């Protein structure tokens, strides 16, 4: 799998800049975000409201299918459960 590169803004209160410590902290944040940003966790956090069939869908497979599709059907909404 291709390693994802991202821009992170890291705010610190330290006046001294330790490049090695900052690099390690960024690597740990990147590792944490890679484990959280998966399709399974996304499907757990969202539900699909389908107003065409008047249903609320909680199945991971159905939500993943809607996320992966290039064209969205009208009146289908992904809603965060929080």
N, CA, C and O atoms as a Maestro MAE file, in Angstrom:
{
 s_m_m2io_version
 :::
 2.0.0
}

f_m_ct {
 s_m_title
 :::
 protein
 m_atom[328] {
  # First column is atom index #
  i_m_mmod_type
  r_m_x_coord
  r_m_y_coord
  r_m_z_coord
  i_m_residue_number
  s_m_chain_name
  s_m_pdb_residue_name
  s_m_pdb_atom_name
  i_m_atomic_number
  :::
  1 25 0.837 -1.178 0.000 1 A "UNK " " N  " 7
  2 3 0.000 0.000 0.000 1 A "UNK " " CA " 6
  3 2 0.882 1.243 0.000 1 A "UNK " " C  " 6
  4 15 1.896 1.293 0.697 1 A "UNK " " O  " 8
  5 25 0.499 2.225 -0.771 2 A "UNK " " N  " 7
  6 3 1.273 3.454 -0.880 2 A "UNK " " CA " 6
  7 2 1.172 4.245 0.417 2 A "UNK " " C  " 6
  8 15 0.083 4.424 0.963 2 A "UNK " " O  " 8
  9 25 2.316 4.718 0.904 3 A "UNK " " N  " 7
  10 3 2.324 5.493 2.138 3 A "UNK " " CA " 6
  11 2 1.731 6.864 1.883 3 A "UNK " " C  " 6
  12 15 2.134 7.557 0.949 3 A "UNK " " O  " 8
  13 25 0.799 7.246 2.692 4 A "UNK " " N  " 7
  14 3 0.104 8.522 2.562 4 A "UNK " " CA " 6
  15 2 0.955 9.627 3.174 4 A "UNK " " C  " 6
  16 15 1.420 9.506 4.307 4 A "UNK " " O  " 8
  17 25 1.151 10.684 2.434 5 A "UNK " " N  " 7
  18 3 1.829 11.855 2.987 5 A "UNK " " CA " 6
  19 2 0.781 12.920 3.228 5 A "UNK " " C  " 6
  20 15 -0.112 13.134 2.408 5 A "UNK " " O  " 8
  21 25 0.901 13.568 4.342 6 A "UNK " " N  " 7
  22 3 -0.091 14.579 4.710 6 A "UNK " " CA " 6
  23 2 0.604 15.758 5.370 6 A "UNK " " C  " 6
  24 15 1.734 15.644 5.844 6 A "UNK " " O  " 8
  25 25 -0.071 16.866 5.393 7 A "UNK " " N  " 7
  26 3 0.425 18.054 6.079 7 A "UNK " " CA " 6
  27 2 -0.227 18.102 7.449 7 A "UNK " " C  " 6
  28 15 -1.451 18.057 7.570 7 A "UNK " " O  " 8
  29 25 0.596 18.193 8.469 8 A "UNK " " N  " 7
  30 3 0.102 18.292 9.836 8 A "UNK " " CA " 6
  31 2 0.594 19.591 10.447 8 A "UNK " " C  " 6
  32 15 1.736 19.996 10.227 8 A "UNK " " O  " 8
  33 25 -0.250 20.228 11.197 9 A "UNK " " N  " 7
  34 3 0.150 21.409 11.951 9 A "UNK " " CA " 6
  35 2 0.299 20.963 13.394 9 A "UNK " " C  " 6
  36 15 -0.642 20.452 14.001 9 A "UNK " " O  " 8
  37 25 1.461 21.157 13.920 10 A "UNK " " N  " 7
  38 3 1.776 20.720 15.273 10 A "UNK " " CA " 6
  39 2 2.044 21.953 16.126 10 A "UNK " " C  " 6
  40 15 3.005 22.682 15.881 10 A "UNK " " O  " 8
  41 25 1.206 22.189 17.119 11 A "UNK " " N  " 7
  42 3 1.362 23.333 18.009 11 A "UNK " " CA " 6
  43 2 1.988 22.865 19.316 11 A "UNK " " C  " 6
  44 15 1.520 21.913 19.941 11 A "UNK " " O  " 8
  45 25 3.049 23.548 19.716 12 A "UNK " " N  " 7
  46 3 3.764 23.171 20.932 12 A "UNK " " CA " 6
  47 2 4.016 24.412 21.774 12 A "UNK " " C  " 6
  48 15 4.039 25.530 21.259 12 A "UNK " " O  " 8
  49 25 4.203 24.208 23.065 13 A "UNK " " N  " 7
  50 3 4.489 25.313 23.975 13 A "UNK " " CA " 6
  51 2 5.978 25.437 24.276 13 A "UNK " " C  " 6
  52 15 6.405 26.414 24.891 13 A "UNK " " O  " 8
  53 25 6.753 24.478 23.858 14 A "UNK " " N  " 7
  54 3 8.189 24.508 24.137 14 A "UNK " " CA " 6
  55 2 8.861 25.617 23.355 14 A "UNK " " C  " 6
  56 15 8.539 25.857 22.191 14 A "UNK " " O  " 8
  57 25 9.789 26.285 23.998 15 A "UNK " " N  " 7
  58 3 10.552 27.314 23.295 15 A "UNK " " CA " 6
  59 2 11.708 26.702 22.525 15 A "UNK " " C  " 6
  60 15 12.086 27.204 21.467 15 A "UNK " " O  " 8
  61 25 12.269 25.628 23.044 16 A "UNK " " N  " 7
  62 3 13.361 24.964 22.360 16 A "UNK " " CA " 6
  63 2 12.802 24.028 21.294 16 A "UNK " " C  " 6
  64 15 11.819 23.324 21.525 16 A "UNK " " O  " 8
  65 25 13.425 24.029 20.153 17 A "UNK " " N  " 7
  66 3 12.980 23.189 19.046 17 A "UNK " " CA " 6
  67 2 13.906 21.984 18.957 17 A "UNK " " C  " 6
  68 15 15.087 22.115 18.638 17 A "UNK " " O  " 8
  69 25 13.357 20.821 19.242 18 A "UNK " " N  " 7
  70 3 14.109 19.579 19.110 18 A "UNK " " CA " 6
  71 2 13.559 18.843 17.888 18 A "UNK " " C  " 6
  72 15 12.486 18.243 17.950 18 A "UNK " " O  " 8
  73 25 14.291 18.892 16.789 19 A "UNK " " N  " 7
  74 3 13.823 18.327 15.516 19 A "UNK " " CA " 6
  75 2 13.525 16.836 15.616 19 A "UNK " " C  " 6
  76 15 12.559 16.356 15.023 19 A "UNK " " O  " 8
  77 25 14.336 16.108 16.352 20 A "UNK " " N  " 7
  78 3 14.131 14.663 16.488 20 A "UNK " " CA " 6
  79 2 12.834 14.362 17.230 20 A "UNK " " C  " 6
  80 15 12.101 13.447 16.857 20 A "UNK " " O  " 8
  81 25 12.555 15.123 18.267 21 A "UNK " " N  " 7
  82 3 11.319 14.924 19.028 21 A "UNK " " CA " 6
  83 2 10.095 15.287 18.180 21 A "UNK " " C  " 6
  84 15 9.079 14.594 18.235 21 A "UNK " " O  " 8
  85 25 10.183 16.351 17.409 22 A "UNK " " N  " 7
  86 3 9.072 16.744 16.539 22 A "UNK " " CA " 6
  87 2 8.839 15.686 15.470 22 A "UNK " " C  " 6
  88 15 7.695 15.335 15.184 22 A "UNK " " O  " 8
  89 25 9.921 15.173 14.874 23 A "UNK " " N  " 7
  90 3 9.791 14.135 13.848 23 A "UNK " " CA " 6
  91 2 9.143 12.884 14.424 23 A "UNK " " C  " 6
  92 15 8.298 12.270 13.773 23 A "UNK " " O  " 8
  93 25 9.532 12.499 15.641 24 A "UNK " " N  " 7
  94 3 8.939 11.313 16.279 24 A "UNK " " CA " 6
  95 2 7.456 11.543 16.575 24 A "UNK " " C  " 6
  96 15 6.634 10.648 16.381 24 A "UNK " " O  " 8
  97 25 7.126 12.729 17.037 25 A "UNK " " N  " 7
  98 3 5.733 13.037 17.348 25 A "UNK " " CA " 6
  99 2 4.868 13.005 16.091 25 A "UNK " " C  " 6
  100 15 3.742 12.511 16.124 25 A "UNK " " O  " 8
  101 25 5.388 13.527 14.990 26 A "UNK " " N  " 7
  102 3 4.657 13.498 13.721 26 A "UNK " " CA " 6
  103 2 4.478 12.060 13.239 26 A "UNK " " C  " 6
  104 15 3.413 11.717 12.726 26 A "UNK " " O  " 8
  105 25 5.489 11.222 13.392 27 A "UNK " " N  " 7
  106 3 5.372 9.816 13.007 27 A "UNK " " CA " 6
  107 2 4.317 9.101 13.841 27 A "UNK " " C  " 6
  108 15 3.542 8.304 13.313 27 A "UNK " " O  " 8
  109 25 4.283 9.383 15.147 28 A "UNK " " N  " 7
  110 3 3.270 8.766 16.011 28 A "UNK " " CA " 6
  111 2 1.861 9.230 15.643 28 A "UNK " " C  " 6
  112 15 0.926 8.430 15.631 28 A "UNK " " O  " 8
  113 25 1.709 10.523 15.342 29 A "UNK " " N  " 7
  114 3 0.405 11.032 14.914 29 A "UNK " " CA " 6
  115 2 -0.029 10.407 13.590 29 A "UNK " " C  " 6
  116 15 -1.197 10.062 13.410 29 A "UNK " " O  " 8
  117 25 0.919 10.264 12.672 30 A "UNK " " N  " 7
  118 3 0.616 9.646 11.380 30 A "UNK " " CA " 6
  119 2 0.176 8.199 11.560 30 A "UNK " " C  " 6
  120 15 -0.777 7.752 10.923 30 A "UNK " " O  " 8
  121 25 0.872 7.467 12.428 31 A "UNK " " N  " 7
  122 3 0.509 6.071 12.698 31 A "UNK " " CA " 6
  123 2 -0.887 5.985 13.330 31 A "UNK " " C  " 6
  124 15 -1.684 5.117 12.972 31 A "UNK " " O  " 8
  125 25 -1.171 6.885 14.262 32 A "UNK " " N  " 7
  126 3 -2.488 6.916 14.903 32 A "UNK " " CA " 6
  127 2 -3.587 7.208 13.892 32 A "UNK " " C  " 6
  128 15 -4.630 6.554 13.905 32 A "UNK " " O  " 8
  129 25 -3.365 8.182 13.016 33 A "UNK " " N  " 7
  130 3 -4.380 8.537 12.024 33 A "UNK " " CA " 6
  131 2 -4.587 7.430 10.995 33 A "UNK " " C  " 6
  132 15 -5.710 7.229 10.533 33 A "UNK " " O  " 8
  133 25 -3.530 6.709 10.626 34 A "UNK " " N  " 7
  134 3 -3.678 5.605 9.679 34 A "UNK " " CA " 6
  135 2 -4.518 4.487 10.262 34 A "UNK " " C  " 6
  136 15 -5.279 3.847 9.536 34 A "UNK " " O  " 8
  137 25 -4.396 4.239 11.553 35 A "UNK " " N  " 7
  138 3 -5.190 3.171 12.155 35 A "UNK " " CA " 6
  139 2 -6.646 3.578 12.347 35 A "UNK " " C  " 6
  140 15 -7.526 2.719 12.411 35 A "UNK " " O  " 8
  141 25 -6.906 4.873 12.438 36 A "UNK " " N  " 7
  142 3 -8.276 5.351 12.657 36 A "UNK " " CA " 6
  143 2 -9.006 5.605 11.343 36 A "UNK " " C  " 6
  144 15 -10.214 5.381 11.259 36 A "UNK " " O  " 8
  145 25 -8.294 6.067 10.318 37 A "UNK " " N  " 7
  146 3 -8.921 6.442 9.057 37 A "UNK " " CA " 6
  147 2 -9.073 5.240 8.139 37 A "UNK " " C  " 6
  148 15 -8.431 5.172 7.091 37 A "UNK " " O  " 8
  149 25 -9.910 4.305 8.522 38 A "UNK " " N  " 7
  150 3 -10.185 3.133 7.703 38 A "UNK " " CA " 6
  151 2 -11.652 3.141 7.314 38 A "UNK " " C  " 6
  152 15 -12.461 3.851 7.912 38 A "UNK " " O  " 8
  153 25 -11.986 2.352 6.313 39 A "UNK " " N  " 7
  154 3 -13.374 2.262 5.878 39 A "UNK " " CA " 6
  155 2 -14.254 1.685 6.983 39 A "UNK " " C  " 6
  156 15 -15.397 2.110 7.153 39 A "UNK " " O  " 8
  157 25 -13.731 0.727 7.726 40 A "UNK " " N  " 7
  158 3 -14.512 0.106 8.802 40 A "UNK " " CA " 6
  159 2 -14.866 1.119 9.887 40 A "UNK " " C  " 6
  160 15 -16.002 1.149 10.361 40 A "UNK " " O  " 8
  161 25 -13.907 1.944 10.281 41 A "UNK " " N  " 7
  162 3 -14.207 2.939 11.312 41 A "UNK " " CA " 6
  163 2 -15.136 4.032 10.781 41 A "UNK " " C  " 6
  164 15 -15.959 4.564 11.524 41 A "UNK " " O  " 8
  165 25 -15.004 4.362 9.504 42 A "UNK " " N  " 7
  166 3 -15.900 5.340 8.888 42 A "UNK " " CA " 6
  167 2 -17.335 4.802 8.859 42 A "UNK " " C  " 6
  168 15 -18.284 5.527 9.157 42 A "UNK " " O  " 8
  169 25 -17.481 3.535 8.501 43 A "UNK " " N  " 7
  170 3 -18.821 2.935 8.450 43 A "UNK " " CA " 6
  171 2 -19.428 2.792 9.838 43 A "UNK " " C  " 6
  172 15 -20.650 2.818 9.984 43 A "UNK " " O  " 8
  173 25 -18.592 2.643 10.852 44 A "UNK " " N  " 7
  174 3 -19.093 2.569 12.218 44 A "UNK " " CA " 6
  175 2 -19.589 3.932 12.693 44 A "UNK " " C  " 6
  176 15 -20.561 4.011 13.445 44 A "UNK " " O  " 8
  177 25 -18.932 4.997 12.262 45 A "UNK " " N  " 7
  178 3 -19.270 6.339 12.730 45 A "UNK " " CA " 6
  179 2 -20.445 6.961 11.980 45 A "UNK " " C  " 6
  180 15 -21.028 7.936 12.454 45 A "UNK " " O  " 8
  181 25 -20.805 6.411 10.812 46 A "UNK " " N  " 7
  182 3 -21.874 7.005 10.001 46 A "UNK " " CA " 6
  183 2 -23.031 6.034 9.812 46 A "UNK " " C  " 6
  184 15 -22.883 4.819 9.945 46 A "UNK " " O  " 8
  185 25 -24.172 6.602 9.503 47 A "UNK " " N  " 7
  186 3 -25.326 5.819 9.082 47 A "UNK " " CA " 6
  187 2 -25.872 6.441 7.808 47 A "UNK " " C  " 6
  188 15 -25.689 7.632 7.556 47 A "UNK " " O  " 8
  189 25 -26.536 5.634 7.017 48 A "UNK " " N  " 7
  190 3 -27.073 6.087 5.737 48 A "UNK " " CA " 6
  191 2 -28.570 6.290 5.875 48 A "UNK " " C  " 6
  192 15 -29.302 5.373 6.250 48 A "UNK " " O  " 8
  193 25 -29.013 7.481 5.572 49 A "UNK " " N  " 7
  194 3 -30.444 7.790 5.546 49 A "UNK " " CA " 6
  195 2 -30.871 7.752 4.083 49 A "UNK " " C  " 6
  196 15 -30.422 8.570 3.279 49 A "UNK " " O  " 8
  197 25 -31.734 6.807 3.743 50 A "UNK " " N  " 7
  198 3 -32.207 6.653 2.369 50 A "UNK " " CA " 6
  199 2 -33.671 7.066 2.325 50 A "UNK " " C  " 6
  200 15 -34.557 6.321 2.743 50 A "UNK " " O  " 8
  201 25 -33.905 8.260 1.814 51 A "UNK " " N  " 7
  202 3 -35.274 8.771 1.753 51 A "UNK " " CA " 6
  203 2 -36.046 8.215 0.566 51 A "UNK " " C  " 6
  204 15 -37.262 8.392 0.487 51 A "UNK " " O  " 8
  205 25 -35.361 7.546 -0.360 52 A "UNK " " N  " 7
  206 3 -36.066 6.895 -1.466 52 A "UNK " " CA " 6
  207 2 -36.846 5.678 -0.960 52 A "UNK " " C  " 6
  208 15 -37.936 5.386 -1.451 52 A "UNK " " O  " 8
  209 25 -36.286 4.974 0.020 53 A "UNK " " N  " 7
  210 3 -36.954 3.788 0.583 53 A "UNK " " CA " 6
  211 2 -37.424 4.020 2.013 53 A "UNK " " C  " 6
  212 15 -37.991 3.123 2.637 53 A "UNK " " O  " 8
  213 25 -37.187 5.232 2.537 54 A "UNK " " N  " 7
  214 3 -37.557 5.588 3.913 54 A "UNK " " CA " 6
  215 2 -36.938 4.618 4.914 54 A "UNK " " C  " 6
  216 15 -37.626 4.041 5.757 54 A "UNK " " O  " 8
  217 25 -35.615 4.452 4.800 55 A "UNK " " N  " 7
  218 3 -34.899 3.531 5.684 55 A "UNK " " CA " 6
  219 2 -33.652 4.197 6.240 55 A "UNK " " C  " 6
  220 15 -33.070 5.092 5.627 55 A "UNK " " O  " 8
  221 25 -33.260 3.736 7.416 56 A "UNK " " N  " 7
  222 3 -31.976 4.094 8.012 56 A "UNK " " CA " 6
  223 2 -31.125 2.835 7.963 56 A "UNK " " C  " 6
  224 15 -31.499 1.800 8.516 56 A "UNK " " O  " 8
  225 25 -29.978 2.928 7.295 57 A "UNK " " N  " 7
  226 3 -29.127 1.762 7.075 57 A "UNK " " CA " 6
  227 2 -27.919 1.847 7.995 57 A "UNK " " C  " 6
  228 15 -27.251 2.879 8.063 57 A "UNK " " O  " 8
  229 25 -27.638 0.738 8.713 58 A "UNK " " N  " 7
  230 3 -26.501 0.664 9.616 58 A "UNK " " CA " 6
  231 2 -25.471 -0.366 9.164 58 A "UNK " " C  " 6
  232 15 -24.392 -0.438 9.751 58 A "UNK " " O  " 8
  233 25 -25.770 -1.165 8.139 59 A "UNK " " N  " 7
  234 3 -24.849 -2.222 7.703 59 A "UNK " " CA " 6
  235 2 -23.590 -1.612 7.089 59 A "UNK " " C  " 6
  236 15 -23.655 -0.687 6.278 59 A "UNK " " O  " 8
  237 25 -22.441 -2.157 7.499 60 A "UNK " " N  " 7
  238 3 -21.151 -1.657 7.014 60 A "UNK " " CA " 6
  239 2 -21.026 -1.808 5.505 60 A "UNK " " C  " 6
  240 15 -20.519 -0.906 4.839 60 A "UNK " " O  " 8
  241 25 -21.477 -2.926 4.955 61 A "UNK " " N  " 7
  242 3 -21.317 -3.184 3.523 61 A "UNK " " CA " 6
  243 2 -22.111 -2.177 2.691 61 A "UNK " " C  " 6
  244 15 -21.618 -1.694 1.671 61 A "UNK " " O  " 8
  245 25 -23.310 -1.864 3.108 62 A "UNK " " N  " 7
  246 3 -24.146 -0.920 2.356 62 A "UNK " " CA " 6
  247 2 -23.569 0.501 2.422 62 A "UNK " " C  " 6
  248 15 -23.592 1.228 1.429 62 A "UNK " " O  " 8
  249 25 -23.059 0.886 3.578 63 A "UNK " " N  " 7
  250 3 -22.474 2.219 3.726 63 A "UNK " " CA " 6
  251 2 -21.185 2.315 2.914 63 A "UNK " " C  " 6
  252 15 -20.938 3.330 2.263 63 A "UNK " " O  " 8
  253 25 -20.366 1.270 2.947 64 A "UNK " " N  " 7
  254 3 -19.116 1.257 2.177 64 A "UNK " " CA " 6
  255 2 -19.399 1.320 0.681 64 A "UNK " " C  " 6
  256 15 -18.662 1.969 -0.061 64 A "UNK " " O  " 8
  257 25 -20.453 0.656 0.234 65 A "UNK " " N  " 7
  258 3 -20.819 0.687 -1.182 65 A "UNK " " CA " 6
  259 2 -21.192 2.101 -1.623 65 A "UNK " " C  " 6
  260 15 -20.817 2.528 -2.714 65 A "UNK " " O  " 8
  261 25 -21.913 2.815 -0.797 66 A "UNK " " N  " 7
  262 3 -22.304 4.186 -1.119 66 A "UNK " " CA " 6
  263 2 -21.077 5.102 -1.113 66 A "UNK " " C  " 6
  264 15 -20.966 5.993 -1.955 66 A "UNK " " O  " 8
  265 25 -20.163 4.887 -0.175 67 A "UNK " " N  " 7
  266 3 -18.957 5.718 -0.102 67 A "UNK " " CA " 6
  267 2 -18.086 5.506 -1.329 67 A "UNK " " C  " 6
  268 15 -17.540 6.465 -1.873 67 A "UNK " " O  " 8
  269 25 -17.949 4.261 -1.769 68 A "UNK " " N  " 7
  270 3 -17.086 3.935 -2.905 68 A "UNK " " CA " 6
  271 2 -17.686 4.327 -4.254 68 A "UNK " " C  " 6
  272 15 -16.945 4.550 -5.212 68 A "UNK " " O  " 8
  273 25 -18.998 4.413 -4.346 69 A "UNK " " N  " 7
  274 3 -19.620 4.703 -5.642 69 A "UNK " " CA " 6
  275 2 -19.284 6.122 -6.091 69 A "UNK " " C  " 6
  276 15 -19.202 7.045 -5.280 69 A "UNK " " O  " 8
  277 25 -19.092 6.276 -7.391 70 A "UNK " " N  " 7
  278 3 -18.720 7.578 -7.931 70 A "UNK " " CA " 6
  279 2 -19.925 8.513 -8.036 70 A "UNK " " C  " 6
  280 15 -19.791 9.720 -7.837 70 A "UNK " " O  " 8
  281 25 -21.092 7.964 -8.346 71 A "UNK " " N  " 7
  282 3 -22.295 8.782 -8.421 71 A "UNK " " CA " 6
  283 2 -23.195 8.456 -7.244 71 A "UNK " " C  " 6
  284 15 -23.502 7.293 -6.981 71 A "UNK " " O  " 8
  285 25 -23.610 9.487 -6.548 72 A "UNK " " N  " 7
  286 3 -24.517 9.325 -5.422 72 A "UNK " " CA " 6
  287 2 -25.961 9.354 -5.927 72 A "UNK " " C  " 6
  288 15 -26.299 10.123 -6.827 72 A "UNK " " O  " 8
  289 25 -26.787 8.524 -5.347 73 A "UNK " " N  " 7
  290 3 -28.202 8.574 -5.672 73 A "UNK " " CA " 6
  291 2 -28.818 9.775 -4.962 73 A "UNK " " C  " 6
  292 15 -28.362 10.159 -3.884 73 A "UNK " " O  " 8
  293 25 -29.840 10.365 -5.550 74 A "UNK " " N  " 7
  294 3 -30.473 11.503 -4.879 74 A "UNK " " CA " 6
  295 2 -31.190 11.050 -3.605 74 A "UNK " " C  " 6
  296 15 -31.715 9.939 -3.528 74 A "UNK " " O  " 8
  297 25 -31.198 11.916 -2.636 75 A "UNK " " N  " 7
  298 3 -31.906 11.720 -1.364 75 A "UNK " " CA " 6
  299 2 -31.331 10.557 -0.545 75 A "UNK " " C  " 6
  300 15 -32.062 9.871 0.169 75 A "UNK " " O  " 8
  301 25 -30.026 10.348 -0.654 76 A "UNK " " N  " 7
  302 3 -29.304 9.453 0.250 76 A "UNK " " CA " 6
  303 2 -28.287 10.304 0.981 76 A "UNK " " C  " 6
  304 15 -27.493 11.006 0.356 76 A "UNK " " O  " 8
  305 25 -28.309 10.243 2.297 77 A "UNK " " N  " 7
  306 3 -27.471 11.106 3.098 77 A "UNK " " CA " 6
  307 2 -26.654 10.281 4.089 77 A "UNK " " C  " 6
  308 15 -27.175 9.368 4.729 77 A "UNK " " O  " 8
  309 25 -25.373 10.612 4.207 78 A "UNK " " N  " 7
  310 3 -24.531 10.034 5.246 78 A "UNK " " CA " 6
  311 2 -24.548 10.967 6.441 78 A "UNK " " C  " 6
  312 15 -24.186 12.138 6.330 78 A "UNK " " O  " 8
  313 25 -24.961 10.456 7.560 79 A "UNK " " N  " 7
  314 3 -25.105 11.259 8.771 79 A "UNK " " CA " 6
  315 2 -24.182 10.690 9.842 79 A "UNK " " C  " 6
  316 15 -24.160 9.481 10.073 79 A "UNK " " O  " 8
  317 25 -23.427 11.558 10.490 80 A "UNK " " N  " 7
  318 3 -22.561 11.134 11.576 80 A "UNK " " CA " 6
  319 2 -23.423 10.789 12.784 80 A "UNK " " C  " 6
  320 15 -24.360 11.519 13.107 80 A "UNK " " O  " 8
  321 25 -23.118 9.702 13.439 81 A "UNK " " N  " 7
  322 3 -23.914 9.250 14.571 81 A "UNK " " CA " 6
  323 2 -23.684 10.068 15.833 81 A "UNK " " C  " 6
  324 15 -24.466 9.980 16.780 81 A "UNK " " O  " 8
  325 25 -22.636 10.850 15.856 82 A "UNK " " N  " 7
  326 3 -22.377 11.653 17.074 82 A "UNK " " CA " 6
  327 2 -23.323 12.803 17.070 82 A "UNK " " C  " 6
  328 15 -23.304 13.622 17.989 82 A "UNK " " O  " 8
  :::
 }
 m_bond[327] {
  # First column is bond index #
  i_m_from
  i_m_to
  i_m_order
  :::
  1 1 2 1
  2 2 3 1
  3 3 4 2
  4 3 5 1
  5 5 6 1
  6 6 7 1
  7 7 8 2
  8 7 9 1
  9 9 10 1
  10 10 11 1
  11 11 12 2
  12 11 13 1
  13 13 14 1
  14 14 15 1
  15 15 16 2
  16 15 17 1
  17 17 18 1
  18 18 19 1
  19 19 20 2
  20 19 21 1
  21 21 22 1
  22 22 23 1
  23 23 24 2
  24 23 25 1
  25 25 26 1
  26 26 27 1
  27 27 28 2
  28 27 29 1
  29 29 30 1
  30 30 31 1
  31 31 32 2
  32 31 33 1
  33 33 34 1
  34 34 35 1
  35 35 36 2
  36 35 37 1
  37 37 38 1
  38 38 39 1
  39 39 40 2
  40 39 41 1
  41 41 42 1
  42 42 43 1
  43 43 44 2
  44 43 45 1
  45 45 46 1
  46 46 47 1
  47 47 48 2
  48 47 49 1
  49 49 50 1
  50 50 51 1
  51 51 52 2
  52 51 53 1
  53 53 54 1
  54 54 55 1
  55 55 56 2
  56 55 57 1
  57 57 58 1
  58 58 59 1
  59 59 60 2
  60 59 61 1
  61 61 62 1
  62 62 63 1
  63 63 64 2
  64 63 65 1
  65 65 66 1
  66 66 67 1
  67 67 68 2
  68 67 69 1
  69 69 70 1
  70 70 71 1
  71 71 72 2
  72 71 73 1
  73 73 74 1
  74 74 75 1
  75 75 76 2
  76 75 77 1
  77 77 78 1
  78 78 79 1
  79 79 80 2
  80 79 81 1
  81 81 82 1
  82 82 83 1
  83 83 84 2
  84 83 85 1
  85 85 86 1
  86 86 87 1
  87 87 88 2
  88 87 89 1
  89 89 90 1
  90 90 91 1
  91 91 92 2
  92 91 93 1
  93 93 94 1
  94 94 95 1
  95 95 96 2
  96 95 97 1
  97 97 98 1
  98 98 99 1
  99 99 100 2
  100 99 101 1
  101 101 102 1
  102 102 103 1
  103 103 104 2
  104 103 105 1
  105 105 106 1
  106 106 107 1
  107 107 108 2
  108 107 109 1
  109 109 110 1
  110 110 111 1
  111 111 112 2
  112 111 113 1
  113 113 114 1
  114 114 115 1
  115 115 116 2
  116 115 117 1
  117 117 118 1
  118 118 119 1
  119 119 120 2
  120 119 121 1
  121 121 122 1
  122 122 123 1
  123 123 124 2
  124 123 125 1
  125 125 126 1
  126 126 127 1
  127 127 128 2
  128 127 129 1
  129 129 130 1
  130 130 131 1
  131 131 132 2
  132 131 133 1
  133 133 134 1
  134 134 135 1
  135 135 136 2
  136 135 137 1
  137 137 138 1
  138 138 139 1
  139 139 140 2
  140 139 141 1
  141 141 142 1
  142 142 143 1
  143 143 144 2
  144 143 145 1
  145 145 146 1
  146 146 147 1
  147 147 148 2
  148 147 149 1
  149 149 150 1
  150 150 151 1
  151 151 152 2
  152 151 153 1
  153 153 154 1
  154 154 155 1
  155 155 156 2
  156 155 157 1
  157 157 158 1
  158 158 159 1
  159 159 160 2
  160 159 161 1
  161 161 162 1
  162 162 163 1
  163 163 164 2
  164 163 165 1
  165 165 166 1
  166 166 167 1
  167 167 168 2
  168 167 169 1
  169 169 170 1
  170 170 171 1
  171 171 172 2
  172 171 173 1
  173 173 174 1
  174 174 175 1
  175 175 176 2
  176 175 177 1
  177 177 178 1
  178 178 179 1
  179 179 180 2
  180 179 181 1
  181 181 182 1
  182 182 183 1
  183 183 184 2
  184 183 185 1
  185 185 186 1
  186 186 187 1
  187 187 188 2
  188 187 189 1
  189 189 190 1
  190 190 191 1
  191 191 192 2
  192 191 193 1
  193 193 194 1
  194 194 195 1
  195 195 196 2
  196 195 197 1
  197 197 198 1
  198 198 199 1
  199 199 200 2
  200 199 201 1
  201 201 202 1
  202 202 203 1
  203 203 204 2
  204 203 205 1
  205 205 206 1
  206 206 207 1
  207 207 208 2
  208 207 209 1
  209 209 210 1
  210 210 211 1
  211 211 212 2
  212 211 213 1
  213 213 214 1
  214 214 215 1
  215 215 216 2
  216 215 217 1
  217 217 218 1
  218 218 219 1
  219 219 220 2
  220 219 221 1
  221 221 222 1
  222 222 223 1
  223 223 224 2
  224 223 225 1
  225 225 226 1
  226 226 227 1
  227 227 228 2
  228 227 229 1
  229 229 230 1
  230 230 231 1
  231 231 232 2
  232 231 233 1
  233 233 234 1
  234 234 235 1
  235 235 236 2
  236 235 237 1
  237 237 238 1
  238 238 239 1
  239 239 240 2
  240 239 241 1
  241 241 242 1
  242 242 243 1
  243 243 244 2
  244 243 245 1
  245 245 246 1
  246 246 247 1
  247 247 248 2
  248 247 249 1
  249 249 250 1
  250 250 251 1
  251 251 252 2
  252 251 253 1
  253 253 254 1
  254 254 255 1
  255 255 256 2
  256 255 257 1
  257 257 258 1
  258 258 259 1
  259 259 260 2
  260 259 261 1
  261 261 262 1
  262 262 263 1
  263 263 264 2
  264 263 265 1
  265 265 266 1
  266 266 267 1
  267 267 268 2
  268 267 269 1
  269 269 270 1
  270 270 271 1
  271 271 272 2
  272 271 273 1
  273 273 274 1
  274 274 275 1
  275 275 276 2
  276 275 277 1
  277 277 278 1
  278 278 279 1
  279 279 280 2
  280 279 281 1
  281 281 282 1
  282 282 283 1
  283 283 284 2
  284 283 285 1
  285 285 286 1
  286 286 287 1
  287 287 288 2
  288 287 289 1
  289 289 290 1
  290 290 291 1
  291 291 292 2
  292 291 293 1
  293 293 294 1
  294 294 295 1
  295 295 296 2
  296 295 297 1
  297 297 298 1
  298 298 299 1
  299 299 300 2
  300 299 301 1
  301 301 302 1
  302 302 303 1
  303 303 304 2
  304 303 305 1
  305 305 306 1
  306 306 307 1
  307 307 308 2
  308 307 309 1
  309 309 310 1
  310 310 311 1
  311 311 312 2
  312 311 313 1
  313 313 314 1
  314 314 315 1
  315 315 316 2
  316 315 317 1
  317 317 318 1
  318 318 319 1
  319 319 320 2
  320 319 321 1
  321 321 322 1
  322 322 323 1
  323 323 324 2
  324 323 325 1
  325 325 326 1
  326 326 327 1
  327 327 328 2
  :::
 }
}
